[in-house]
Amino acid sequence: MKVIDTLCDILDRHHPSGAPHKQLKNFVTDRPGHDHRYAIDFSKIQNELGWQPSYSFDEGMEQTVEWYLNHDEWCEHVTSGKYQRERLGI
């Protein structure tokens, strides 16, 4: 499952008023290919250092989304006056 699809599924469960969130996906033309595949491979750090993640990808995403949804005042504080949620990096 794609990262964005996982995020949308979690938001559908925790913030159903905006569901289905997958309808909000918008592919952009200036970054062809970037929206289609992101890989997470921790085999090098696992093999060389014996590191193991404490949580699966899905568990970590779930906890991250829950934190942000439960701390909207913090999110507003760090973005107010600095970032108007416009697209950056164009």
PyMOL Python script that loads the backbone (N, CA, C, O; Angstrom):
from pymol import cmd

cmd.read_pdbstr("""\
ATOM      1  N   MET A   1       0.851  -1.183   0.000  1.00  0.00           N
ATOM      2  CA  MET A   1       0.000   0.000   0.000  1.00  0.00           C
ATOM      3  C   MET A   1       0.891   1.238   0.000  1.00  0.00           C
ATOM      4  O   MET A   1       1.939   1.268   0.646  1.00  0.00           O
ATOM      5  N   LYS A   2       0.472   2.214  -0.706  1.00  0.00           N
ATOM      6  CA  LYS A   2       1.252   3.446  -0.789  1.00  0.00           C
ATOM      7  C   LYS A   2       1.160   4.225   0.518  1.00  0.00           C
ATOM      8  O   LYS A   2       0.187   4.100   1.261  1.00  0.00           O
ATOM      9  N   VAL A   3       2.179   5.025   0.787  1.00  0.00           N
ATOM     10  CA  VAL A   3       2.227   5.838   2.002  1.00  0.00           C
ATOM     11  C   VAL A   3       0.983   6.713   2.105  1.00  0.00           C
ATOM     12  O   VAL A   3       0.351   6.775   3.160  1.00  0.00           O
ATOM     13  N   ILE A   4       0.635   7.382   1.026  1.00  0.00           N
ATOM     14  CA  ILE A   4      -0.505   8.292   1.083  1.00  0.00           C
ATOM     15  C   ILE A   4      -1.806   7.528   1.307  1.00  0.00           C
ATOM     16  O   ILE A   4      -2.707   8.032   1.978  1.00  0.00           O
ATOM     17  N   ASP A   5      -1.918   6.314   0.754  1.00  0.00           N
ATOM     18  CA  ASP A   5      -3.124   5.519   0.965  1.00  0.00           C
ATOM     19  C   ASP A   5      -3.239   5.090   2.422  1.00  0.00           C
ATOM     20  O   ASP A   5      -4.335   5.072   2.981  1.00  0.00           O
ATOM     21  N   THR A   6      -2.120   4.746   3.035  1.00  0.00           N
ATOM     22  CA  THR A   6      -2.120   4.406   4.455  1.00  0.00           C
ATOM     23  C   THR A   6      -2.568   5.599   5.277  1.00  0.00           C
ATOM     24  O   THR A   6      -3.404   5.466   6.171  1.00  0.00           O
ATOM     25  N   LEU A   7      -2.013   6.766   4.977  1.00  0.00           N
ATOM     26  CA  LEU A   7      -2.385   7.985   5.683  1.00  0.00           C
ATOM     27  C   LEU A   7      -3.877   8.279   5.515  1.00  0.00           C
ATOM     28  O   LEU A   7      -4.553   8.623   6.485  1.00  0.00           O
ATOM     29  N   CYS A   8      -4.390   8.149   4.302  1.00  0.00           N
ATOM     30  CA  CYS A   8      -5.813   8.410   4.053  1.00  0.00           C
ATOM     31  C   CYS A   8      -6.704   7.430   4.815  1.00  0.00           C
ATOM     32  O   CYS A   8      -7.729   7.829   5.368  1.00  0.00           O
ATOM     33  N   ASP A   9      -6.324   6.155   4.849  1.00  0.00           N
ATOM     34  CA  ASP A   9      -7.110   5.162   5.587  1.00  0.00           C
ATOM     35  C   ASP A   9      -7.162   5.486   7.080  1.00  0.00           C
ATOM     36  O   ASP A   9      -8.211   5.360   7.713  1.00  0.00           O
ATOM     37  N   ILE A  10      -6.034   5.900   7.631  1.00  0.00           N
ATOM     38  CA  ILE A  10      -5.994   6.256   9.057  1.00  0.00           C
ATOM     39  C   ILE A  10      -6.867   7.479   9.313  1.00  0.00           C
ATOM     40  O   ILE A  10      -7.625   7.516  10.282  1.00  0.00           O
ATOM     41  N   LEU A  11      -6.758   8.470   8.450  1.00  0.00           N
ATOM     42  CA  LEU A  11      -7.590   9.667   8.611  1.00  0.00           C
ATOM     43  C   LEU A  11      -9.071   9.337   8.465  1.00  0.00           C
ATOM     44  O   LEU A  11      -9.899   9.916   9.167  1.00  0.00           O
ATOM     45  N   ASP A  12      -9.419   8.425   7.574  1.00  0.00           N
ATOM     46  CA  ASP A  12     -10.819   8.019   7.436  1.00  0.00           C
ATOM     47  C   ASP A  12     -11.361   7.449   8.745  1.00  0.00           C
ATOM     48  O   ASP A  12     -12.516   7.689   9.099  1.00  0.00           O
ATOM     49  N   ARG A  13     -10.538   6.705   9.455  1.00  0.00           N
ATOM     50  CA  ARG A  13     -10.972   6.117  10.738  1.00  0.00           C
ATOM     51  C   ARG A  13     -11.038   7.148  11.858  1.00  0.00           C
ATOM     52  O   ARG A  13     -11.981   7.149  12.649  1.00  0.00           O
ATOM     53  N   HIS A  14     -10.033   8.029  11.927  1.00  0.00           N
ATOM     54  CA  HIS A  14      -9.931   8.956  13.052  1.00  0.00           C
ATOM     55  C   HIS A  14     -10.587  10.311  12.815  1.00  0.00           C
ATOM     56  O   HIS A  14     -10.890  11.030  13.767  1.00  0.00           O
ATOM     57  N   HIS A  15     -10.805  10.656  11.568  1.00  0.00           N
ATOM     58  CA  HIS A  15     -11.393  11.951  11.228  1.00  0.00           C
ATOM     59  C   HIS A  15     -12.386  11.731  10.072  1.00  0.00           C
ATOM     60  O   HIS A  15     -12.191  12.240   8.968  1.00  0.00           O
ATOM     61  N   PRO A  16     -13.452  10.967  10.347  1.00  0.00           N
ATOM     62  CA  PRO A  16     -14.354  10.551   9.274  1.00  0.00           C
ATOM     63  C   PRO A  16     -15.107  11.680   8.589  1.00  0.00           C
ATOM     64  O   PRO A  16     -15.658  11.475   7.508  1.00  0.00           O
ATOM     65  N   SER A  17     -15.146  12.865   9.188  1.00  0.00           N
ATOM     66  CA  SER A  17     -15.887  13.960   8.555  1.00  0.00           C
ATOM     67  C   SER A  17     -15.311  14.340   7.200  1.00  0.00           C
ATOM     68  O   SER A  17     -16.024  14.918   6.380  1.00  0.00           O
ATOM     69  N   GLY A  18     -14.051  14.037   6.939  1.00  0.00           N
ATOM     70  CA  GLY A  18     -13.451  14.359   5.651  1.00  0.00           C
ATOM     71  C   GLY A  18     -13.339  13.162   4.722  1.00  0.00           C
ATOM     72  O   GLY A  18     -12.767  13.271   3.638  1.00  0.00           O
ATOM     73  N   ALA A  19     -13.879  12.024   5.133  1.00  0.00           N
ATOM     74  CA  ALA A  19     -13.725  10.784   4.369  1.00  0.00           C
ATOM     75  C   ALA A  19     -14.595  10.795   3.117  1.00  0.00           C
ATOM     76  O   ALA A  19     -15.642  11.442   3.094  1.00  0.00           O
ATOM     77  N   PRO A  20     -14.178  10.098   2.100  1.00  0.00           N
ATOM     78  CA  PRO A  20     -12.897   9.391   1.965  1.00  0.00           C
ATOM     79  C   PRO A  20     -11.773  10.347   1.569  1.00  0.00           C
ATOM     80  O   PRO A  20     -11.888  11.105   0.606  1.00  0.00           O
ATOM     81  N   HIS A  21     -10.701  10.292   2.324  1.00  0.00           N
ATOM     82  CA  HIS A  21      -9.585  11.213   2.105  1.00  0.00           C
ATOM     83  C   HIS A  21      -8.823  10.919   0.814  1.00  0.00           C
ATOM     84  O   HIS A  21      -8.138  11.800   0.294  1.00  0.00           O
ATOM     85  N   LYS A  22      -8.930   9.699   0.287  1.00  0.00           N
ATOM     86  CA  LYS A  22      -8.228   9.374  -0.959  1.00  0.00           C
ATOM     87  C   LYS A  22      -8.706  10.238  -2.114  1.00  0.00           C
ATOM     88  O   LYS A  22      -7.984  10.412  -3.096  1.00  0.00           O
ATOM     89  N   GLN A  23      -9.901  10.776  -2.009  1.00  0.00           N
ATOM     90  CA  GLN A  23     -10.410  11.647  -3.069  1.00  0.00           C
ATOM     91  C   GLN A  23      -9.652  12.973  -3.130  1.00  0.00           C
ATOM     92  O   GLN A  23      -9.755  13.705  -4.114  1.00  0.00           O
ATOM     93  N   LEU A  24      -8.892  13.282  -2.079  1.00  0.00           N
ATOM     94  CA  LEU A  24      -8.138  14.534  -2.036  1.00  0.00           C
ATOM     95  C   LEU A  24      -6.773  14.429  -2.719  1.00  0.00           C
ATOM     96  O   LEU A  24      -6.087  15.437  -2.890  1.00  0.00           O
ATOM     97  N   LYS A  25      -6.376  13.215  -3.110  1.00  0.00           N
ATOM     98  CA  LYS A  25      -5.071  13.040  -3.757  1.00  0.00           C
ATOM     99  C   LYS A  25      -5.030  13.819  -5.059  1.00  0.00           C
ATOM    100  O   LYS A  25      -6.001  13.864  -5.814  1.00  0.00           O
ATOM    101  N   ASN A  26      -3.876  14.432  -5.299  1.00  0.00           N
ATOM    102  CA  ASN A  26      -3.693  15.216  -6.506  1.00  0.00           C
ATOM    103  C   ASN A  26      -2.271  15.002  -7.003  1.00  0.00           C
ATOM    104  O   ASN A  26      -1.316  15.415  -6.345  1.00  0.00           O
ATOM    105  N   PHE A  27      -2.124  14.371  -8.138  1.00  0.00           N
ATOM    106  CA  PHE A  27      -0.810  14.144  -8.711  1.00  0.00           C
ATOM    107  C   PHE A  27      -0.374  15.397  -9.459  1.00  0.00           C
ATOM    108  O   PHE A  27      -1.175  16.031 -10.146  1.00  0.00           O
ATOM    109  N   VAL A  28       0.895  15.748  -9.321  1.00  0.00           N
ATOM    110  CA  VAL A  28       1.400  16.972  -9.937  1.00  0.00           C
ATOM    111  C   VAL A  28       2.309  16.630 -11.115  1.00  0.00           C
ATOM    112  O   VAL A  28       2.925  15.565 -11.151  1.00  0.00           O
ATOM    113  N   THR A  29       2.380  17.541 -12.067  1.00  0.00           N
ATOM    114  CA  THR A  29       3.140  17.266 -13.290  1.00  0.00           C
ATOM    115  C   THR A  29       4.618  17.594 -13.185  1.00  0.00           C
ATOM    116  O   THR A  29       5.410  17.100 -13.987  1.00  0.00           O
ATOM    117  N   ASP A  30       5.013  18.415 -12.215  1.00  0.00           N
ATOM    118  CA  ASP A  30       6.407  18.838 -12.151  1.00  0.00           C
ATOM    119  C   ASP A  30       7.320  17.836 -11.458  1.00  0.00           C
ATOM    120  O   ASP A  30       8.530  18.055 -11.399  1.00  0.00           O
ATOM    121  N   ARG A  31       6.778  16.751 -10.935  1.00  0.00           N
ATOM    122  CA  ARG A  31       7.594  15.725 -10.286  1.00  0.00           C
ATOM    123  C   ARG A  31       7.165  14.348 -10.772  1.00  0.00           C
ATOM    124  O   ARG A  31       6.737  13.528  -9.960  1.00  0.00           O
ATOM    125  N   PRO A  32       7.265  14.066 -12.067  1.00  0.00           N
ATOM    126  CA  PRO A  32       6.800  12.777 -12.573  1.00  0.00           C
ATOM    127  C   PRO A  32       7.539  11.614 -11.915  1.00  0.00           C
ATOM    128  O   PRO A  32       8.765  11.624 -11.797  1.00  0.00           O
ATOM    129  N   GLY A  33       6.785  10.633 -11.498  1.00  0.00           N
ATOM    130  CA  GLY A  33       7.372   9.454 -10.866  1.00  0.00           C
ATOM    131  C   GLY A  33       7.505   9.557  -9.365  1.00  0.00           C
ATOM    132  O   GLY A  33       7.477   8.538  -8.675  1.00  0.00           O
ATOM    133  N   HIS A  34       7.648  10.758  -8.840  1.00  0.00           N
ATOM    134  CA  HIS A  34       7.849  10.904  -7.408  1.00  0.00           C
ATOM    135  C   HIS A  34       6.610  10.532  -6.597  1.00  0.00           C
ATOM    136  O   HIS A  34       6.727  10.107  -5.448  1.00  0.00           O
ATOM    137  N   ASP A  35       5.450  10.686  -7.175  1.00  0.00           N
ATOM    138  CA  ASP A  35       4.225  10.395  -6.451  1.00  0.00           C
ATOM    139  C   ASP A  35       3.853   8.919  -6.491  1.00  0.00           C
ATOM    140  O   ASP A  35       2.858   8.528  -5.880  1.00  0.00           O
ATOM    141  N   HIS A  36       4.605   8.104  -7.178  1.00  0.00           N
ATOM    142  CA  HIS A  36       4.201   6.722  -7.377  1.00  0.00           C
ATOM    143  C   HIS A  36       4.930   5.699  -6.508  1.00  0.00           C
ATOM    144  O   HIS A  36       4.396   4.613  -6.283  1.00  0.00           O
ATOM    145  N   ARG A  37       6.110   6.000  -6.021  1.00  0.00           N
ATOM    146  CA  ARG A  37       6.833   4.981  -5.269  1.00  0.00           C
ATOM    147  C   ARG A  37       7.801   5.599  -4.263  1.00  0.00           C
ATOM    148  O   ARG A  37       8.672   6.395  -4.614  1.00  0.00           O
ATOM    149  N   TYR A  38       7.627   5.220  -3.041  1.00  0.00           N
ATOM    150  CA  TYR A  38       8.578   5.544  -1.986  1.00  0.00           C
ATOM    151  C   TYR A  38       8.882   4.234  -1.270  1.00  0.00           C
ATOM    152  O   TYR A  38       7.962   3.538  -0.841  1.00  0.00           O
ATOM    153  N   ALA A  39      10.137   3.897  -1.137  1.00  0.00           N
ATOM    154  CA  ALA A  39      10.507   2.634  -0.528  1.00  0.00           C
ATOM    155  C   ALA A  39      11.136   2.871   0.842  1.00  0.00           C
ATOM    156  O   ALA A  39      11.889   3.823   1.047  1.00  0.00           O
ATOM    157  N   ILE A  40      10.808   1.989   1.759  1.00  0.00           N
ATOM    158  CA  ILE A  40      11.423   2.013   3.080  1.00  0.00           C
ATOM    159  C   ILE A  40      12.137   0.673   3.236  1.00  0.00           C
ATOM    160  O   ILE A  40      11.500  -0.378   3.305  1.00  0.00           O
ATOM    161  N   ASP A  41      13.452   0.724   3.290  1.00  0.00           N
ATOM    162  CA  ASP A  41      14.257  -0.486   3.401  1.00  0.00           C
ATOM    163  C   ASP A  41      15.287  -0.267   4.502  1.00  0.00           C
ATOM    164  O   ASP A  41      16.240   0.495   4.335  1.00  0.00           O
ATOM    165  N   PHE A  42      15.085  -0.940   5.622  1.00  0.00           N
ATOM    166  CA  PHE A  42      16.000  -0.766   6.744  1.00  0.00           C
ATOM    167  C   PHE A  42      16.986  -1.927   6.841  1.00  0.00           C
ATOM    168  O   PHE A  42      17.584  -2.140   7.896  1.00  0.00           O
ATOM    169  N   SER A  43      17.167  -2.689   5.744  1.00  0.00           N
ATOM    170  CA  SER A  43      18.019  -3.879   5.805  1.00  0.00           C
ATOM    171  C   SER A  43      19.486  -3.543   6.092  1.00  0.00           C
ATOM    172  O   SER A  43      20.156  -4.312   6.781  1.00  0.00           O
ATOM    173  N   LYS A  44      20.004  -2.424   5.587  1.00  0.00           N
ATOM    174  CA  LYS A  44      21.410  -2.089   5.824  1.00  0.00           C
ATOM    175  C   LYS A  44      21.669  -1.832   7.303  1.00  0.00           C
ATOM    176  O   LYS A  44      22.620  -2.377   7.865  1.00  0.00           O
ATOM    177  N   ILE A  45      20.844  -1.016   7.935  1.00  0.00           N
ATOM    178  CA  ILE A  45      21.047  -0.734   9.358  1.00  0.00           C
ATOM    179  C   ILE A  45      20.757  -1.986  10.201  1.00  0.00           C
ATOM    180  O   ILE A  45      21.356  -2.188  11.257  1.00  0.00           O
ATOM    181  N   GLN A  46      19.843  -2.807   9.723  1.00  0.00           N
ATOM    182  CA  GLN A  46      19.545  -4.069  10.409  1.00  0.00           C
ATOM    183  C   GLN A  46      20.746  -5.010  10.335  1.00  0.00           C
ATOM    184  O   GLN A  46      21.142  -5.598  11.342  1.00  0.00           O
ATOM    185  N   ASN A  47      21.321  -5.150   9.147  1.00  0.00           N
ATOM    186  CA  ASN A  47      22.447  -6.067   8.957  1.00  0.00           C
ATOM    187  C   ASN A  47      23.725  -5.577   9.623  1.00  0.00           C
ATOM    188  O   ASN A  47      24.455  -6.375  10.211  1.00  0.00           O
ATOM    189  N   GLU A  48      24.009  -4.269   9.542  1.00  0.00           N
ATOM    190  CA  GLU A  48      25.269  -3.748  10.058  1.00  0.00           C
ATOM    191  C   GLU A  48      25.233  -3.447  11.552  1.00  0.00           C
ATOM    192  O   GLU A  48      26.253  -3.577  12.229  1.00  0.00           O
ATOM    193  N   LEU A  49      24.084  -3.049  12.073  1.00  0.00           N
ATOM    194  CA  LEU A  49      24.008  -2.657  13.484  1.00  0.00           C
ATOM    195  C   LEU A  49      23.052  -3.512  14.313  1.00  0.00           C
ATOM    196  O   LEU A  49      22.993  -3.377  15.536  1.00  0.00           O
ATOM    197  N   GLY A  50      22.313  -4.380  13.652  1.00  0.00           N
ATOM    198  CA  GLY A  50      21.357  -5.215  14.376  1.00  0.00           C
ATOM    199  C   GLY A  50      20.110  -4.465  14.831  1.00  0.00           C
ATOM    200  O   GLY A  50      19.387  -4.924  15.716  1.00  0.00           O
ATOM    201  N   TRP A  51      19.863  -3.309  14.221  1.00  0.00           N
ATOM    202  CA  TRP A  51      18.718  -2.485  14.608  1.00  0.00           C
ATOM    203  C   TRP A  51      17.428  -3.075  14.072  1.00  0.00           C
ATOM    204  O   TRP A  51      17.385  -3.576  12.948  1.00  0.00           O
ATOM    205  N   GLN A  52      16.390  -3.015  14.867  1.00  0.00           N
ATOM    206  CA  GLN A  52      15.050  -3.424  14.467  1.00  0.00           C
ATOM    207  C   GLN A  52      14.092  -2.295  14.802  1.00  0.00           C
ATOM    208  O   GLN A  52      14.228  -1.679  15.859  1.00  0.00           O
ATOM    209  N   PRO A  53      13.133  -2.006  13.944  1.00  0.00           N
ATOM    210  CA  PRO A  53      12.149  -0.978  14.293  1.00  0.00           C
ATOM    211  C   PRO A  53      11.285  -1.453  15.450  1.00  0.00           C
ATOM    212  O   PRO A  53      10.987  -2.642  15.565  1.00  0.00           O
ATOM    213  N   SER A  54      10.888  -0.528  16.300  1.00  0.00           N
ATOM    214  CA  SER A  54      10.032  -0.860  17.441  1.00  0.00           C
ATOM    215  C   SER A  54       8.586  -1.062  17.027  1.00  0.00           C
ATOM    216  O   SER A  54       7.829  -1.762  17.700  1.00  0.00           O
ATOM    217  N   TYR A  55       8.213  -0.449  15.924  1.00  0.00           N
ATOM    218  CA  TYR A  55       6.837  -0.519  15.448  1.00  0.00           C
ATOM    219  C   TYR A  55       6.845  -0.832  13.962  1.00  0.00           C
ATOM    220  O   TYR A  55       7.792  -0.496  13.251  1.00  0.00           O
ATOM    221  N   SER A  56       5.800  -1.466  13.506  1.00  0.00           N
ATOM    222  CA  SER A  56       5.651  -1.660  12.066  1.00  0.00           C
ATOM    223  C   SER A  56       5.352  -0.309  11.430  1.00  0.00           C
ATOM    224  O   SER A  56       5.029   0.653  12.127  1.00  0.00           O
ATOM    225  N   PHE A  57       5.458  -0.239  10.118  1.00  0.00           N
ATOM    226  CA  PHE A  57       5.160   1.004   9.414  1.00  0.00           C
ATOM    227  C   PHE A  57       3.737   1.456   9.731  1.00  0.00           C
ATOM    228  O   PHE A  57       3.511   2.623  10.051  1.00  0.00           O
ATOM    229  N   ASP A  58       2.783   0.538   9.642  1.00  0.00           N
ATOM    230  CA  ASP A  58       1.380   0.896   9.891  1.00  0.00           C
ATOM    231  C   ASP A  58       1.153   1.374  11.321  1.00  0.00           C
ATOM    232  O   ASP A  58       0.412   2.332  11.540  1.00  0.00           O
ATOM    233  N   GLU A  59       1.783   0.719  12.298  1.00  0.00           N
ATOM    234  CA  GLU A  59       1.646   1.154  13.701  1.00  0.00           C
ATOM    235  C   GLU A  59       2.248   2.539  13.909  1.00  0.00           C
ATOM    236  O   GLU A  59       1.663   3.379  14.594  1.00  0.00           O
ATOM    237  N   GLY A  60       3.404   2.773  13.325  1.00  0.00           N
ATOM    238  CA  GLY A  60       4.054   4.077  13.458  1.00  0.00           C
ATOM    239  C   GLY A  60       3.244   5.186  12.815  1.00  0.00           C
ATOM    240  O   GLY A  60       3.121   6.273  13.379  1.00  0.00           O
ATOM    241  N   MET A  61       2.691   4.921  11.638  1.00  0.00           N
ATOM    242  CA  MET A  61       1.846   5.915  10.970  1.00  0.00           C
ATOM    243  C   MET A  61       0.600   6.200  11.796  1.00  0.00           C
ATOM    244  O   MET A  61       0.199   7.355  11.940  1.00  0.00           O
ATOM    245  N   GLU A  62      -0.006   5.165  12.333  1.00  0.00           N
ATOM    246  CA  GLU A  62      -1.212   5.331  13.158  1.00  0.00           C
ATOM    247  C   GLU A  62      -0.911   6.212  14.372  1.00  0.00           C
ATOM    248  O   GLU A  62      -1.668   7.135  14.674  1.00  0.00           O
ATOM    249  N   GLN A  63       0.179   5.931  15.058  1.00  0.00           N
ATOM    250  CA  GLN A  63       0.541   6.725  16.235  1.00  0.00           C
ATOM    251  C   GLN A  63       0.876   8.158  15.863  1.00  0.00           C
ATOM    252  O   GLN A  63       0.525   9.083  16.595  1.00  0.00           O
ATOM    253  N   THR A  64       1.548   8.356  14.737  1.00  0.00           N
ATOM    254  CA  THR A  64       1.905   9.703  14.301  1.00  0.00           C
ATOM    255  C   THR A  64       0.662  10.525  13.985  1.00  0.00           C
ATOM    256  O   THR A  64       0.546  11.670  14.422  1.00  0.00           O
ATOM    257  N   VAL A  65      -0.261   9.948  13.233  1.00  0.00           N
ATOM    258  CA  VAL A  65      -1.494  10.653  12.882  1.00  0.00           C
ATOM    259  C   VAL A  65      -2.294  10.978  14.135  1.00  0.00           C
ATOM    260  O   VAL A  65      -2.807  12.088  14.274  1.00  0.00           O
ATOM    261  N   GLU A  66      -2.402  10.017  15.048  1.00  0.00           N
ATOM    262  CA  GLU A  66      -3.130  10.260  16.306  1.00  0.00           C
ATOM    263  C   GLU A  66      -2.506  11.417  17.076  1.00  0.00           C
ATOM    264  O   GLU A  66      -3.223  12.251  17.629  1.00  0.00           O
ATOM    265  N   TRP A  67      -1.174  11.473  17.116  1.00  0.00           N
ATOM    266  CA  TRP A  67      -0.517  12.556  17.846  1.00  0.00           C
ATOM    267  C   TRP A  67      -0.888  13.907  17.247  1.00  0.00           C
ATOM    268  O   TRP A  67      -1.273  14.824  17.972  1.00  0.00           O
ATOM    269  N   TYR A  68      -0.776  14.030  15.942  1.00  0.00           N
ATOM    270  CA  TYR A  68      -1.095  15.308  15.291  1.00  0.00           C
ATOM    271  C   TYR A  68      -2.566  15.680  15.488  1.00  0.00           C
ATOM    272  O   TYR A  68      -2.878  16.845  15.731  1.00  0.00           O
ATOM    273  N   LEU A  69      -3.464  14.709  15.386  1.00  0.00           N
ATOM    274  CA  LEU A  69      -4.883  15.009  15.570  1.00  0.00           C
ATOM    275  C   LEU A  69      -5.187  15.431  17.010  1.00  0.00           C
ATOM    276  O   LEU A  69      -6.105  16.216  17.245  1.00  0.00           O
ATOM    277  N   ASN A  70      -4.431  14.918  17.959  1.00  0.00           N
ATOM    278  CA  ASN A  70      -4.637  15.260  19.367  1.00  0.00           C
ATOM    279  C   ASN A  70      -3.881  16.510  19.803  1.00  0.00           C
ATOM    280  O   ASN A  70      -4.026  16.947  20.945  1.00  0.00           O
ATOM    281  N   HIS A  71      -3.079  17.092  18.918  1.00  0.00           N
ATOM    282  CA  HIS A  71      -2.281  18.268  19.256  1.00  0.00           C
ATOM    283  C   HIS A  71      -2.463  19.366  18.216  1.00  0.00           C
ATOM    284  O   HIS A  71      -1.487  19.944  17.738  1.00  0.00           O
ATOM    285  N   ASP A  72      -3.709  19.651  17.871  1.00  0.00           N
ATOM    286  CA  ASP A  72      -3.965  20.651  16.840  1.00  0.00           C
ATOM    287  C   ASP A  72      -3.541  22.050  17.268  1.00  0.00           C
ATOM    288  O   ASP A  72      -3.192  22.870  16.418  1.00  0.00           O
ATOM    289  N   GLU A  73      -3.563  22.340  18.566  1.00  0.00           N
ATOM    290  CA  GLU A  73      -3.088  23.656  19.025  1.00  0.00           C
ATOM    291  C   GLU A  73      -1.594  23.815  18.740  1.00  0.00           C
ATOM    292  O   GLU A  73      -1.161  24.883  18.307  1.00  0.00           O
ATOM    293  N   TRP A  74      -0.819  22.792  18.972  1.00  0.00           N
ATOM    294  CA  TRP A  74       0.608  22.832  18.679  1.00  0.00           C
ATOM    295  C   TRP A  74       0.831  23.023  17.182  1.00  0.00           C
ATOM    296  O   TRP A  74       1.667  23.830  16.774  1.00  0.00           O
ATOM    297  N   CYS A  75       0.084  22.280  16.361  1.00  0.00           N
ATOM    298  CA  CYS A  75       0.216  22.394  14.910  1.00  0.00           C
ATOM    299  C   CYS A  75      -0.095  23.811  14.452  1.00  0.00           C
ATOM    300  O   CYS A  75       0.616  24.365  13.614  1.00  0.00           O
ATOM    301  N   GLU A  76      -1.142  24.393  14.991  1.00  0.00           N
ATOM    302  CA  GLU A  76      -1.516  25.755  14.621  1.00  0.00           C
ATOM    303  C   GLU A  76      -0.427  26.742  15.039  1.00  0.00           C
ATOM    304  O   GLU A  76      -0.110  27.675  14.301  1.00  0.00           O
ATOM    305  N   HIS A  77       0.132  26.533  16.205  1.00  0.00           N
ATOM    306  CA  HIS A  77       1.182  27.434  16.703  1.00  0.00           C
ATOM    307  C   HIS A  77       2.415  27.414  15.808  1.00  0.00           C
ATOM    308  O   HIS A  77       2.952  28.471  15.475  1.00  0.00           O
ATOM    309  N   VAL A  78       2.867  26.234  15.417  1.00  0.00           N
ATOM    310  CA  VAL A  78       4.106  26.157  14.631  1.00  0.00           C
ATOM    311  C   VAL A  78       3.900  26.572  13.181  1.00  0.00           C
ATOM    312  O   VAL A  78       4.873  26.861  12.484  1.00  0.00           O
ATOM    313  N   THR A  79       2.661  26.608  12.710  1.00  0.00           N
ATOM    314  CA  THR A  79       2.429  27.012  11.327  1.00  0.00           C
ATOM    315  C   THR A  79       1.888  28.427  11.193  1.00  0.00           C
ATOM    316  O   THR A  79       1.944  28.997  10.103  1.00  0.00           O
ATOM    317  N   SER A  80       1.374  29.004  12.252  1.00  0.00           N
ATOM    318  CA  SER A  80       0.746  30.314  12.127  1.00  0.00           C
ATOM    319  C   SER A  80       1.773  31.392  11.785  1.00  0.00           C
ATOM    320  O   SER A  80       2.828  31.487  12.413  1.00  0.00           O
ATOM    321  N   GLY A  81       1.446  32.188  10.791  1.00  0.00           N
ATOM    322  CA  GLY A  81       2.306  33.289  10.394  1.00  0.00           C
ATOM    323  C   GLY A  81       3.516  32.897   9.579  1.00  0.00           C
ATOM    324  O   GLY A  81       4.201  33.771   9.049  1.00  0.00           O
ATOM    325  N   LYS A  82       3.803  31.615   9.461  1.00  0.00           N
ATOM    326  CA  LYS A  82       5.005  31.172   8.768  1.00  0.00           C
ATOM    327  C   LYS A  82       4.674  30.401   7.498  1.00  0.00           C
ATOM    328  O   LYS A  82       5.411  30.456   6.513  1.00  0.00           O
ATOM    329  N   TYR A  83       3.592  29.704   7.532  1.00  0.00           N
ATOM    330  CA  TYR A  83       3.264  28.786   6.453  1.00  0.00           C
ATOM    331  C   TYR A  83       1.757  28.787   6.296  1.00  0.00           C
ATOM    332  O   TYR A  83       1.032  28.426   7.223  1.00  0.00           O
ATOM    333  N   GLN A  84       1.288  29.185   5.147  1.00  0.00           N
ATOM    334  CA  GLN A  84      -0.151  29.255   4.909  1.00  0.00           C
ATOM    335  C   GLN A  84      -0.663  28.026   4.161  1.00  0.00           C
ATOM    336  O   GLN A  84      -1.675  28.077   3.462  1.00  0.00           O
ATOM    337  N   ARG A  85       0.063  26.924   4.327  1.00  0.00           N
ATOM    338  CA  ARG A  85      -0.287  25.641   3.725  1.00  0.00           C
ATOM    339  C   ARG A  85      -0.272  25.682   2.184  1.00  0.00           C
ATOM    340  O   ARG A  85      -0.962  24.913   1.515  1.00  0.00           O
ATOM    341  N   GLU A  86       0.531  26.596   1.656  1.00  0.00           N
ATOM    342  CA  GLU A  86       0.692  26.652   0.216  1.00  0.00           C
ATOM    343  C   GLU A  86       1.702  25.582  -0.221  1.00  0.00           C
ATOM    344  O   GLU A  86       2.483  25.084   0.590  1.00  0.00           O
ATOM    345  N   ARG A  87       1.674  25.250  -1.471  1.00  0.00           N
ATOM    346  CA  ARG A  87       2.612  24.260  -1.990  1.00  0.00           C
ATOM    347  C   ARG A  87       3.998  24.883  -2.053  1.00  0.00           C
ATOM    348  O   ARG A  87       4.170  25.965  -2.614  1.00  0.00           O
ATOM    349  N   LEU A  88       4.973  24.212  -1.488  1.00  0.00           N
ATOM    350  CA  LEU A  88       6.352  24.707  -1.466  1.00  0.00           C
ATOM    351  C   LEU A  88       7.213  23.935  -2.468  1.00  0.00           C
ATOM    352  O   LEU A  88       6.845  22.837  -2.886  1.00  0.00           O
ATOM    353  N   GLY A  89       8.318  24.488  -2.841  1.00  0.00           N
ATOM    354  CA  GLY A  89       9.295  23.794  -3.669  1.00  0.00           C
ATOM    355  C   GLY A  89       9.014  23.822  -5.158  1.00  0.00           C
ATOM    356  O   GLY A  89       9.486  22.957  -5.897  1.00  0.00           O
ATOM    357  N   ILE A  90       8.261  24.793  -5.600  1.00  0.00           N
ATOM    358  CA  ILE A  90       7.952  24.880  -7.025  1.00  0.00           C
ATOM    359  C   ILE A  90       9.092  25.573  -7.737  1.00  0.00           C
ATOM    360  O   ILE A  90       9.040  25.754  -8.954  1.00  0.00           O
TER     361      ILE A  90
END
""", "prot")
cmd.dss("prot")
cmd.show_as("cartoon", "prot")
cmd.util.cbc("prot")
cmd.orient("prot")
